[in-house]
Amino acid sequence: MRRVSVCVVLGWFIPVLIYAQTPRIDSLQKVLEQTQSPAQRCDALHALAAESWDYDFEKAYGYAQEAWVLARQNQYGKGEVQALTDIGLYHYFTGNYPQATARYREALRRCGTHRYGDFPGYTMTRLANLYRVQAQFDSADYYYKRAMTALKDQPGPARSSVYYNRGLMALNLSEFDSALLYFRQSAKLRGKDKDISNLMESWQGIGQAYKGRTLLDSARLYYDSAYSMALKYKNPEQQMFFHINTGELLFAQGDFNTAIRHFSQALEMLKRHPFRRYYALVLSRIAQVYTARGDYKHAIEHLLDALRIQEKLNNKQEVGRLYGSMAWVYTNQKNDSLGSDYAQRSLKIMEDIHDRAGIAYAHNALGYIQFTRSRYPEALQHYEIALQLRKEIKSPQLYSSTTFNIARVYEKEGNYAKARVYLVQALALDKANRDRDALIRTYNTLGELSIKTKQQADAETYLKEGRALAIELGAALELRNNDKLFADYYRSRGDYPRALTYYDSYMSRNDSIFTQQGAAKIAEMSAFYELEKKESEIQQLNQKNELSQNEIQLQKTQISLQRSYLTFSIGGLLLLGLMAYMFYLNAQLKSKANRDLKRLNTEIKEQKEEIQAQSEELTEANSSLVMLNNELIEKTEEVQAQAEELRETNEMITEINRDLDDIVTKRTSQLQEAFKELDTFFYRSSHDFRRPLTTFMGLAEVAKITLKDPAALELFAKVNETAFSLDKMLIKLQSISDVGAQQLIFREVWVKEIFDSVCDSFREDIQKHRIKVRAQVDLKTPFISYPIMVRIILENLVENAIHFCLTEDPYIYLRARQEGEHLIMELEDNGQGIPAAYTEKVFDMYFRANERSKGNGLGLYIVKKAVGKLNGHLDLVTRVGKGSRFIITLPMNRSAINNY
């Protein structure tokens, strides 16, 4: 009845939505071309980005970037919030979760108390999704509730998105009834709004909820309906999800070959639509198929590839699931200790994020490991926990499986009565679930147990039921096992002719199954060959994309340099113009001064003549003073002569100084140009060196995959290690160039986020040495400085701490506090420490205090240079064998830097 009602609903929706769909992208392009209003253009670019996510990430990102620039130039608040949210969505899709978080939070800050239609509710939904995929479910639930409050008066699309994503979180927590309710609410709103793309998404979610409840026919129906719509509208993302979901469904039903074909199709989609999280998901599903067919080597390889991606994305739930899968693989390889270790890791993560299905899965794995070790009480303890959790999350198929496992434990302990009780319960559950494959297994096991307990009538009844069902389903393996059990049954009754008949049938079926398995093996090999071919194509495509990104970055650098040259040229011309104007103004002032001087000289001459006339009248009266006056005149003439000589000397010195200033200015300009050319050559040369190195390391990785010769693999490993060391050396040299650069971006610095990002880049080394990392940042006001310099300082100090860490409880602590107008940043480790004799030399270029050090002697030199660039101060406190503490004092803002 459920399937009929589902068919009626979908049959009504599909034709209505097909005819309602309009060529939105074309119409939005026309609006963008015709309108001149900045606000309308921003809104059109946002709508184009929304329509493009399912088809081309980069094109949607381009629209978002263009909208962001336009909105900022025109101070259009709504446009800024929309564009920042779209940019964050791009980083979310491409797996750069820190950048996505930063953009979403910036959008919320710019929005403030304003309400722009669906915003900030839509931004809150996206931020909640980011927390959800990282298994931070409490934070996700908080933002989902805030989003629903903000959107309570808005139309359907934004609210339907909140319902859909809450459904996904319910799936993550194995709350399948809640998930189904949320997905149906989102589908109802999207169907009403004729939102086809998102309606397909809701149908896929409903299918996943049905799968969780083991209603596989209903799940398949919703998957197929979504796929038909995705083909109709050429939606590659929904087609990819269909292949992933259908592959999981087929794997659960035991159809491995068809499942592999669907996973291969998903990989084909991911070649054109690089979604890292789902690429890792497909890898893990392929690993499950490898495990099922006993190819544990390839299973581990795929699981490790998926694990590297998910750990980089900080997707805790998927990391926990991958640990659980690896536990089963190692257990199947009889490596119980390693299997138990990974199962415990999985259990720890699942308990931290409160994933009940994951906790049950880990306990089930641990129970099986204890069962294989014949530790039956411990196995029962784990199975009982898994049984209770699977009962709570309403997963009857898994509940039945755990019930069967408990029966096996009691059977091994010889407690046949309890084993029978649990097997009867499993039989009832299998019948209720209509899981006929499990029914055959349970019937045969009950028949075997009845033979052991000499309950002949029950044994015959169970075996006949299992045999009839196995014949109906064509289950060759279980039918073969049934023949063997019937042979044992008749032998126990002393009916040796019939026992021999069934034993011959058992041998005949065994040969037939062997032949069929050979044919199936060939089909599987063909399917896996195609799969590995597609994986190889994806790796080659990723390498090409990386090379393209390097070329684009080089072009951007060249453009930036050209802009710098143009800016300097314009500045030089303006300076020359200003100097010419100053010379002209000086000449005008000098000419006016000369005219004033000439007028004054004339006036003085006239006064002098008057004085001479008066002197003649007084000559007789002043005859006694004539000699004195004559002497005074002579002295005056001497002073005038000396003044004239001094004036000529001053003019000569002024001319010499002017010539000297010109020479110094010219030589200084030549020296600055030489340094600039040297920096440019150094920067480009390091990039040119890194490009072949990157290609070389890529070829080494490819060789590791394609070559099988151990000697060759070891050689390539050494080559790759050498290339990686040289690449790190070039990165250090580039850091020196960056520290010397004049054009730096001055803005707010988020110290903790930079430290977390630096530690994430050294995640493998930190995990390898089991280093504890902790940061404590307490700032009263924003820290305004140069982020790239702060990152260079922390990056080299963290790397130095990792290189010289000890084996016992190593740690790296960062403490940052504000004291007045200065930031005090301390980075402490408990590593090897530095001898007192070398504390002053460790900051010299290429100095290494330990000859066994694998470093290049540049890290602390770069730190000191970067601190000096920021007008800061660097102190070192260290003890050999106890560790080191670097104390860095930096100005808090631009004014403090200028006054430092």
Backbone hydrogen bonds, N-H to C=O, Kabsch-Sander energy under -0.5 kcal/mol:
donor,donor_aa,acceptor,acceptor_aa,energy
5,S,1,M,-2.2
6,V,2,R,-2.2
7,C,3,R,-2.1
8,V,4,V,-2.1
9,V,5,S,-2.1
10,L,6,V,-2.5
11,G,7,C,-2.5
12,W,8,V,-1.4
13,F,9,V,-2.0
14,I,10,L,-2.3
16,V,12,W,-0.8
17,L,13,F,-2.3
18,I,14,I,-2.2
19,Y,15,P,-1.8
20,A,16,V,-1.2
21,Q,17,L,-1.3
24,R,22,T,-2.6
27,S,23,P,-1.9
28,L,24,R,-2.5
29,Q,25,I,-2.1
30,K,26,D,-1.9
31,V,27,S,-2.0
32,L,28,L,-2.2
33,E,29,Q,-2.0
34,Q,30,K,-2.1
35,T,31,V,-2.2
41,R,37,S,-2.4
42,C,38,P,-2.4
43,D,39,A,-2.3
44,A,40,Q,-2.2
45,L,41,R,-2.5
46,H,42,C,-2.3
47,A,43,D,-2.2
48,L,44,A,-2.3
49,A,45,L,-2.3
50,A,46,H,-2.2
51,E,47,A,-1.9
52,S,48,L,-1.2
52,S,49,A,-0.5
53,W,49,A,-1.1
55,Y,52,S,-1.7
56,D,52,S,-3.0
60,A,56,D,-2.0
61,Y,57,F,-2.6
62,G,58,E,-2.2
63,Y,59,K,-2.1
64,A,60,A,-2.1
65,Q,61,Y,-2.5
66,E,62,G,-2.3
67,A,63,Y,-2.3
68,W,64,A,-2.2
69,V,65,Q,-2.2
70,L,66,E,-2.2
71,A,67,A,-2.6
72,R,68,W,-2.1
73,Q,69,V,-2.3
74,N,70,L,-1.6
75,Q,72,R,-0.9
76,Y,71,A,-2.6
77,G,75,Q,-0.9
80,E,76,Y,-2.0
81,V,77,G,-2.2
82,Q,78,K,-2.5
83,A,79,G,-2.6
84,L,80,E,-2.6
85,T,81,V,-2.0
86,D,82,Q,-2.2
87,I,83,A,-2.5
88,G,84,L,-2.3
89,L,85,T,-2.0
90,Y,86,D,-1.8
91,H,87,I,-1.9
92,Y,88,G,-2.1
93,F,89,L,-2.4
94,T,90,Y,-2.2
95,G,92,Y,-1.0
96,N,91,H,-2.5
97,Y,95,G,-1.4
100,A,96,N,-2.1
101,T,97,Y,-2.6
102,A,98,P,-2.3
103,R,99,Q,-2.4
104,Y,100,A,-2.5
105,R,101,T,-2.5
106,E,102,A,-2.2
107,A,103,R,-2.3
108,L,104,Y,-2.1
109,R,105,R,-2.3
110,R,106,E,-2.5
111,C,107,A,-1.8
112,G,108,L,-1.9
114,H,111,C,-2.3
116,Y,119,F,-2.4
117,G,115,R,-0.6
119,F,116,Y,-1.9
122,Y,118,D,-2.7
124,M,120,P,-2.5
125,T,121,G,-1.9
126,R,122,Y,-2.0
127,L,123,T,-2.3
128,A,124,M,-2.4
129,N,125,T,-2.2
130,L,126,R,-1.9
131,Y,127,L,-1.9
132,R,128,A,-2.5
133,V,129,N,-2.4
134,Q,130,L,-0.8
135,A,132,R,-2.1
136,Q,131,Y,-2.9
137,F,135,A,-1.1
140,A,136,Q,-2.2
141,D,137,F,-2.7
142,Y,138,D,-2.0
143,Y,139,S,-2.0
144,Y,140,A,-2.3
145,K,141,D,-2.1
146,R,142,Y,-1.9
147,A,143,Y,-2.5
148,M,144,Y,-2.4
149,T,145,K,-2.0
150,A,146,R,-2.3
151,L,147,A,-1.7
152,K,149,T,-1.0
154,Q,151,L,-1.8
159,R,155,P,-0.8
160,S,156,G,-3.0
161,S,157,P,-1.5
162,V,158,A,-1.4
163,Y,159,R,-2.2
164,Y,160,S,-2.6
165,N,161,S,-2.4
166,R,162,V,-2.1
167,G,163,Y,-1.8
168,L,164,Y,-1.7
169,M,165,N,-1.9
170,A,166,R,-2.1
171,L,167,G,-2.0
172,N,168,L,-2.4
173,L,169,M,-1.6
174,S,171,L,-1.9
175,E,170,A,-3.1
176,F,174,S,-1.2
179,A,175,E,-2.4
180,L,176,F,-2.5
181,L,177,D,-1.9
182,Y,178,S,-2.5
183,F,179,A,-2.7
184,R,180,L,-2.1
185,Q,181,L,-2.0
186,S,182,Y,-2.3
187,A,183,F,-2.6
188,K,184,R,-2.3
189,L,185,Q,-1.9
190,R,186,S,-2.5
191,G,187,A,-2.6
192,K,188,K,-1.9
193,D,189,L,-1.8
194,K,191,G,-0.7
195,D,190,R,-2.7
196,I,194,K,-1.3
199,L,195,D,-1.9
200,M,196,I,-2.3
201,E,197,S,-1.2
202,S,198,N,-2.0
203,W,199,L,-2.4
204,Q,200,M,-2.2
205,G,201,E,-1.9
206,I,202,S,-2.5
207,G,203,W,-2.4
208,Q,204,Q,-1.9
209,A,205,G,-2.2
210,Y,206,I,-2.5
211,K,207,G,-2.2
212,G,208,Q,-2.2
213,R,209,A,-1.4
214,T,211,K,-1.9
215,L,210,Y,-2.9
216,L,214,T,-1.2
219,A,215,L,-2.0
220,R,216,L,-2.6
221,L,217,D,-2.0
222,Y,218,S,-1.9
223,Y,219,A,-2.2
224,D,220,R,-2.7
225,S,221,L,-2.0
226,A,222,Y,-2.2
227,Y,223,Y,-2.3
228,S,224,D,-2.4
229,M,225,S,-1.8
230,A,226,A,-2.3
231,L,227,Y,-2.5
232,K,228,S,-1.9
233,Y,229,M,-2.0
234,K,231,L,-0.8
235,N,230,A,-2.5
237,E,54,D,-1.0
239,Q,235,N,-1.7
240,M,236,P,-2.2
241,F,237,E,-2.3
242,F,238,Q,-2.1
243,H,239,Q,-2.1
244,I,240,M,-2.2
245,N,241,F,-2.9
246,T,242,F,-2.9
247,G,243,H,-2.1
248,E,244,I,-2.1
249,L,245,N,-2.0
250,L,246,T,-2.7
251,F,247,G,-2.3
252,A,248,E,-2.1
253,Q,249,L,-1.2
254,G,251,F,-1.4
255,D,250,L,-2.4
256,F,254,G,-1.5
259,A,255,D,-1.9
260,I,256,F,-2.6
261,R,257,N,-1.8
262,H,258,T,-1.9
263,F,259,A,-2.4
264,S,260,I,-2.5
265,Q,261,R,-2.0
266,A,262,H,-2.1
267,L,263,F,-2.2
268,E,264,S,-2.1
269,M,265,Q,-2.0
270,L,266,A,-2.2
271,K,267,L,-1.1
271,K,268,E,-0.5
272,R,268,E,-0.7
272,R,269,M,-1.0
273,H,269,M,-1.2
275,F,273,H,-1.0
276,R,274,P,-0.7
279,Y,275,F,-1.9
280,A,276,R,-2.4
281,L,277,R,-1.6
282,V,278,Y,-2.4
283,L,279,Y,-2.1
284,S,280,A,-2.1
285,R,281,L,-1.9
286,I,282,V,-2.5
287,A,283,L,-2.0
288,Q,284,S,-1.5
289,V,285,R,-1.5
290,Y,286,I,-2.4
291,T,287,A,-2.4
292,A,288,Q,-2.3
293,R,289,V,-1.8
294,G,291,T,-1.4
295,D,290,Y,-2.4
296,Y,294,G,-1.5
299,A,295,D,-1.7
300,I,296,Y,-2.6
301,E,297,K,-2.0
302,H,298,H,-2.3
303,L,299,A,-2.4
304,L,300,I,-2.7
305,D,301,E,-2.1
306,A,302,H,-2.4
307,L,303,L,-2.6
308,R,304,L,-2.3
309,I,305,D,-1.5
310,Q,306,A,-2.6
311,E,307,L,-2.7
312,K,308,R,-1.7
313,L,309,I,-1.9
314,N,310,Q,-0.6
314,N,311,E,-0.7
315,N,310,Q,-2.5
316,K,314,N,-1.3
319,V,315,N,-2.2
320,G,316,K,-2.6
321,R,317,Q,-2.2
322,L,318,E,-2.4
323,Y,319,V,-2.3
324,G,320,G,-1.9
325,S,321,R,-2.3
326,M,322,L,-2.5
327,A,323,Y,-2.0
328,W,324,G,-1.7
329,V,325,S,-2.0
330,Y,326,M,-2.5
331,T,327,A,-2.1
332,N,328,W,-2.6
333,Q,329,V,-1.2
334,K,331,T,-1.9
335,N,330,Y,-2.8
336,D,334,K,-1.1
339,G,335,N,-2.3
340,S,336,D,-2.9
341,D,337,S,-2.0
342,Y,338,L,-2.2
343,A,339,G,-2.1
344,Q,340,S,-2.3
345,R,341,D,-2.0
346,S,342,Y,-2.5
347,L,343,A,-2.4
348,K,344,Q,-2.4
349,I,345,R,-2.1
350,M,346,S,-2.6
351,E,347,L,-2.3
352,D,348,K,-1.9
353,I,349,I,-2.0
354,H,350,M,-0.6
355,D,350,M,-2.1
356,R,354,H,-1.0
359,I,355,D,-2.3
360,A,356,R,-2.5
361,Y,357,A,-2.3
362,A,358,G,-2.3
363,H,359,I,-2.4
364,N,360,A,-2.3
365,A,361,Y,-2.1
366,L,362,A,-2.5
367,G,363,H,-2.5
368,Y,364,N,-2.0
369,I,365,A,-2.2
370,Q,366,L,-2.2
371,F,367,G,-2.0
372,T,368,Y,-2.4
373,R,369,I,-1.1
374,S,371,F,-1.5
375,R,370,Q,-2.8
376,Y,374,S,-1.2
379,A,375,R,-2.1
380,L,376,Y,-2.6
381,Q,377,P,-2.0
382,H,378,E,-2.0
383,Y,379,A,-2.6
384,E,380,L,-2.5
385,I,381,Q,-1.6
386,A,382,H,-2.3
387,L,383,Y,-2.7
388,Q,384,E,-2.3
389,L,385,I,-2.2
390,R,386,A,-2.4
391,K,387,L,-1.6
392,E,388,Q,-1.9
393,I,389,L,-2.2
394,K,391,K,-0.8
395,S,390,R,-2.2
399,Y,395,S,-2.5
400,S,396,P,-2.5
401,S,397,Q,-1.9
402,T,398,L,-2.3
403,T,399,Y,-2.1
404,F,400,S,-2.3
405,N,401,S,-2.0
406,I,402,T,-2.2
407,A,403,T,-1.9
408,R,404,F,-1.9
409,V,405,N,-1.7
410,Y,406,I,-2.2
411,E,407,A,-2.3
412,K,408,R,-2.2
413,E,409,V,-1.9
414,G,411,E,-1.0
415,N,410,Y,-2.3
416,Y,414,G,-1.5
419,A,415,N,-2.0
420,R,416,Y,-2.3
421,V,417,A,-1.9
422,Y,418,K,-2.2
423,L,419,A,-2.2
424,V,420,R,-2.6
425,Q,421,V,-1.9
426,A,422,Y,-2.5
427,L,423,L,-2.4
428,A,424,V,-2.2
429,L,425,Q,-2.4
430,D,426,A,-2.7
431,K,427,L,-2.1
432,A,428,A,-2.3
433,N,429,L,-2.6
434,R,430,D,-0.8
434,R,431,K,-0.5
435,D,430,D,-2.1
436,R,434,R,-1.3
439,L,435,D,-1.8
440,I,436,R,-2.1
441,R,437,D,-1.6
442,T,438,A,-2.6
443,Y,439,L,-3.0
444,N,440,I,-2.5
445,T,441,R,-2.3
446,L,442,T,-2.7
447,G,443,Y,-2.4
448,E,444,N,-2.5
449,L,445,T,-2.5
450,S,446,L,-2.4
451,I,447,G,-1.8
452,K,448,E,-1.9
453,T,449,L,-1.9
454,K,451,I,-1.1
455,Q,450,S,-2.9
456,Q,454,K,-1.1
459,A,455,Q,-2.5
460,E,456,Q,-2.5
461,T,457,A,-2.2
462,Y,458,D,-2.8
463,L,459,A,-2.5
464,K,460,E,-2.3
465,E,461,T,-2.2
466,G,462,Y,-2.6
467,R,463,L,-2.4
468,A,464,K,-2.5
469,L,465,E,-2.1
470,A,466,G,-2.3
471,I,467,R,-2.4
472,E,468,A,-2.1
473,L,469,L,-2.3
474,G,470,A,-1.3
475,A,470,A,-2.0
476,A,474,G,-1.4
479,L,475,A,-2.1
480,R,476,A,-2.4
481,N,477,L,-2.2
482,N,478,E,-2.1
483,D,479,L,-2.1
484,K,480,R,-1.9
485,L,481,N,-2.3
486,F,482,N,-2.7
487,A,483,D,-2.3
488,D,484,K,-2.2
489,Y,485,L,-2.6
490,Y,486,F,-2.8
491,R,487,A,-2.0
492,S,488,D,-2.2
493,R,489,Y,-1.1
494,G,491,R,-1.0
495,D,490,Y,-2.4
496,Y,494,G,-1.4
499,A,495,D,-1.9
500,L,496,Y,-2.7
501,T,497,P,-2.2
502,Y,498,R,-2.2
503,Y,499,A,-2.1
504,D,500,L,-2.8
505,S,501,T,-2.2
506,Y,502,Y,-2.4
507,M,503,Y,-2.4
508,S,504,D,-2.6
509,R,505,S,-2.7
510,N,506,Y,-2.1
511,D,507,M,-2.1
512,S,508,S,-2.2
513,I,509,R,-3.2
514,F,510,N,-2.1
515,T,511,D,-2.0
516,Q,512,S,-2.7
517,Q,513,I,-3.1
518,G,514,F,-1.9
519,A,515,T,-1.9
520,A,516,Q,-2.9
521,K,517,Q,-2.6
522,I,518,G,-1.9
523,A,519,A,-2.1
524,E,520,A,-2.8
525,M,521,K,-2.7
526,S,522,I,-2.2
527,A,523,A,-2.4
528,F,524,E,-3.1
529,Y,525,M,-2.2
530,E,526,S,-2.1
531,L,527,A,-2.0
532,E,528,F,-3.0
533,K,529,Y,-2.2
534,K,530,E,-2.2
535,E,531,L,-2.4
536,S,532,E,-2.3
537,E,533,K,-2.1
538,I,534,K,-2.3
539,Q,535,E,-2.2
540,Q,536,S,-2.4
541,L,537,E,-2.4
542,N,538,I,-2.5
543,Q,539,Q,-2.1
544,K,540,Q,-2.3
545,N,541,L,-2.6
546,E,542,N,-2.2
547,L,543,Q,-2.3
548,S,544,K,-2.5
549,Q,545,N,-2.5
550,N,546,E,-2.0
551,E,547,L,-2.3
552,I,548,S,-2.6
553,Q,549,Q,-2.3
554,L,550,N,-2.3
555,Q,551,E,-2.4
556,K,552,I,-2.5
557,T,553,Q,-2.2
558,Q,554,L,-2.5
559,I,555,Q,-2.6
560,S,556,K,-2.5
561,L,557,T,-2.5
562,Q,558,Q,-2.6
563,R,559,I,-2.5
564,S,560,S,-2.1
565,Y,561,L,-2.8
566,L,562,Q,-2.5
567,T,563,R,-2.6
568,F,564,S,-2.8
569,S,565,Y,-2.5
570,I,566,L,-2.6
571,G,567,T,-2.6
572,G,568,F,-2.5
573,L,569,S,-2.4
574,L,570,I,-2.5
575,L,571,G,-2.3
576,L,572,G,-2.5
577,G,573,L,-2.5
578,L,574,L,-2.3
579,M,575,L,-2.4
580,A,576,L,-2.4
581,Y,577,G,-2.2
582,M,578,L,-2.1
583,F,579,M,-2.4
584,Y,580,A,-2.3
585,L,581,Y,-2.6
586,N,582,M,-2.4
587,A,583,F,-2.2
588,Q,584,Y,-2.2
589,L,585,L,-2.3
590,K,586,N,-2.4
591,S,587,A,-2.4
592,K,588,Q,-2.2
593,A,589,L,-2.1
594,N,590,K,-2.2
595,R,591,S,-2.1
596,D,592,K,-2.3
597,L,593,A,-2.3
598,K,594,N,-2.5
599,R,595,R,-2.1
600,L,596,D,-2.1
601,N,597,L,-2.3
602,T,598,K,-1.9
603,E,599,R,-2.1
604,I,600,L,-2.5
605,K,601,N,-2.4
606,E,602,T,-2.2
607,Q,603,E,-2.2
608,K,604,I,-2.4
609,E,605,K,-2.0
610,E,606,E,-1.8
611,I,607,Q,-2.2
612,Q,608,K,-2.4
613,A,609,E,-1.9
614,Q,610,E,-2.1
615,S,611,I,-2.2
616,E,612,Q,-2.2
617,E,613,A,-1.6
618,L,614,Q,-1.2
619,T,616,E,-0.9
622,N,618,L,-1.9
623,S,620,E,-0.9
625,L,622,N,-1.8
626,V,623,S,-1.2
629,N,625,L,-2.3
630,N,626,V,-2.6
631,E,627,M,-2.4
632,L,628,L,-2.4
633,I,629,N,-2.4
634,E,630,N,-2.2
635,K,631,E,-2.6
636,T,632,L,-2.2
637,E,633,I,-2.4
638,E,634,E,-2.2
639,V,635,K,-2.5
640,Q,636,T,-2.5
641,A,637,E,-2.2
642,Q,638,E,-2.6
643,A,639,V,-2.9
644,E,640,Q,-2.4
645,E,641,A,-2.2
646,L,642,Q,-2.7
647,R,643,A,-2.6
648,E,644,E,-2.2
649,T,645,E,-2.3
650,N,646,L,-2.7
651,E,647,R,-2.4
652,M,648,E,-2.0
653,I,649,T,-2.4
654,T,650,N,-2.7
655,E,651,E,-2.1
656,I,652,M,-2.1
657,N,653,I,-2.8
658,R,654,T,-2.3
659,D,655,E,-2.3
660,L,656,I,-2.5
661,D,657,N,-2.8
662,D,658,R,-2.2
663,I,659,D,-2.1
664,V,660,L,-2.7
665,T,661,D,-2.9
666,K,662,D,-2.4
667,R,663,I,-2.6
668,T,664,V,-2.7
669,S,665,T,-2.4
670,Q,666,K,-2.3
671,L,667,R,-2.6
672,Q,668,T,-2.6
673,E,669,S,-2.3
674,A,670,Q,-2.2
675,F,671,L,-2.5
676,K,672,Q,-2.5
677,E,673,E,-2.7
678,L,674,A,-2.5
679,D,675,F,-2.8
680,T,676,K,-2.5
681,F,677,E,-2.9
682,F,678,L,-2.9
683,Y,679,D,-3.0
684,R,680,T,-2.7
685,S,681,F,-2.8
686,S,682,F,-2.4
687,H,683,Y,-1.9
688,D,684,R,-3.1
689,F,685,S,-2.6
690,R,686,S,-2.1
691,R,687,H,-2.0
693,L,689,F,-1.5
694,T,690,R,-3.2
695,T,691,R,-2.2
696,F,692,P,-2.9
697,M,693,L,-2.8
698,G,694,T,-2.3
699,L,695,T,-2.5
700,A,696,F,-2.0
701,E,697,M,-2.1
702,V,698,G,-2.3
703,A,699,L,-2.7
704,K,700,A,-1.9
705,I,701,E,-1.2
706,T,702,V,-2.6
707,L,703,A,-2.9
713,L,709,D,-2.5
714,E,710,P,-2.6
715,L,711,A,-2.3
716,F,712,A,-2.7
717,A,713,L,-2.2
718,K,714,E,-2.2
719,V,715,L,-2.6
720,N,716,F,-2.9
721,E,717,A,-2.4
722,T,718,K,-2.4
723,A,719,V,-2.7
724,F,720,N,-2.4
725,S,721,E,-2.0
726,L,722,T,-2.5
727,D,723,A,-2.4
728,K,724,F,-2.1
729,M,725,S,-1.9
730,L,726,L,-2.2
731,I,727,D,-2.3
732,K,728,K,-2.1
733,L,729,M,-2.2
734,Q,730,L,-2.6
735,S,731,I,-2.0
736,I,732,K,-1.8
737,S,733,L,-1.9
738,D,734,Q,-2.6
739,V,735,S,-2.5
740,G,736,I,-1.6
741,A,737,S,-0.6
741,A,738,D,-0.8
744,L,742,Q,-1.3
746,F,744,L,-0.6
747,R,745,I,-0.7
747,R,785,S,-2.5
749,V,783,F,-3.5
750,W,748,E,-0.5
751,V,749,V,-1.0
754,I,750,W,-2.2
755,F,751,V,-2.5
756,D,752,K,-3.0
757,S,753,E,-2.3
758,V,754,I,-2.5
759,C,755,F,-2.7
760,D,756,D,-2.1
761,S,757,S,-1.7
762,F,758,V,-1.0
763,R,760,D,-1.5
766,I,762,F,-2.6
767,Q,763,R,-2.9
768,K,764,E,-2.4
769,H,765,D,-2.3
770,R,766,I,-0.6
771,I,766,I,-2.4
772,K,810,P,-2.4
774,R,812,I,-2.0
776,Q,814,L,-2.7
778,D,816,A,-2.7
784,I,782,P,-0.8
784,I,892,M,-3.2
785,S,747,R,-2.5
785,S,783,F,-0.6
789,M,786,Y,-0.7
790,V,786,Y,-1.9
791,R,787,P,-2.7
792,I,788,I,-2.1
793,I,789,M,-2.3
794,L,790,V,-2.5
795,E,791,R,-3.0
796,N,792,I,-2.0
797,L,793,I,-2.0
798,V,794,L,-2.7
799,E,795,E,-2.1
800,N,796,N,-2.2
801,A,797,L,-2.2
802,I,798,V,-2.3
803,H,799,E,-2.4
804,F,800,N,-1.6
805,C,802,I,-1.3
809,D,807,T,-0.7
812,I,772,K,-2.7
813,Y,828,E,-2.8
814,L,774,R,-2.4
815,R,826,E,-2.8
816,A,776,Q,-2.5
817,R,824,I,-2.3
818,Q,778,D,-0.8
819,E,822,H,-2.9
822,H,819,E,-1.3
823,L,890,L,-3.5
824,I,817,R,-2.9
824,I,822,H,-0.5
825,M,823,L,-0.7
825,M,888,I,-2.9
826,E,815,R,-3.3
826,E,824,I,-0.5
827,L,886,F,-2.1
828,E,813,Y,-2.8
828,E,826,E,-0.5
829,D,884,S,-2.4
830,N,811,Y,-0.9
832,Q,804,F,-2.5
838,Y,835,P,-1.7
839,T,836,A,-1.0
842,V,838,Y,-1.9
844,D,841,K,-2.5
846,Y,857,G,-2.0
847,F,844,D,-1.5
847,F,857,G,-0.8
853,S,850,N,-1.8
862,I,858,L,-2.6
863,V,859,G,-2.0
864,K,860,L,-2.5
865,K,861,Y,-2.3
866,A,862,I,-2.6
867,V,863,V,-2.5
868,G,864,K,-2.3
869,K,865,K,-2.0
870,L,866,A,-1.4
871,N,868,G,-1.9
872,G,867,V,-2.8
873,H,889,T,-2.2
875,D,887,I,-2.7
877,V,885,R,-2.5
879,R,883,G,-2.2
881,G,832,Q,-3.9
882,K,879,R,-2.0
883,G,879,R,-1.6
884,S,829,D,-0.9
885,R,877,V,-2.7
886,F,827,L,-2.3
887,I,875,D,-2.6
887,I,885,R,-0.5
888,I,825,M,-3.1
888,I,886,F,-0.6
889,T,873,H,-2.9
890,L,823,L,-2.3
890,L,888,I,-0.5
892,M,821,E,-2.4
897,I,893,N,-2.3
898,N,894,R,-2.6
899,N,895,S,-1.9
900,Y,896,A,-0.8
900,Y,897,I,-0.7
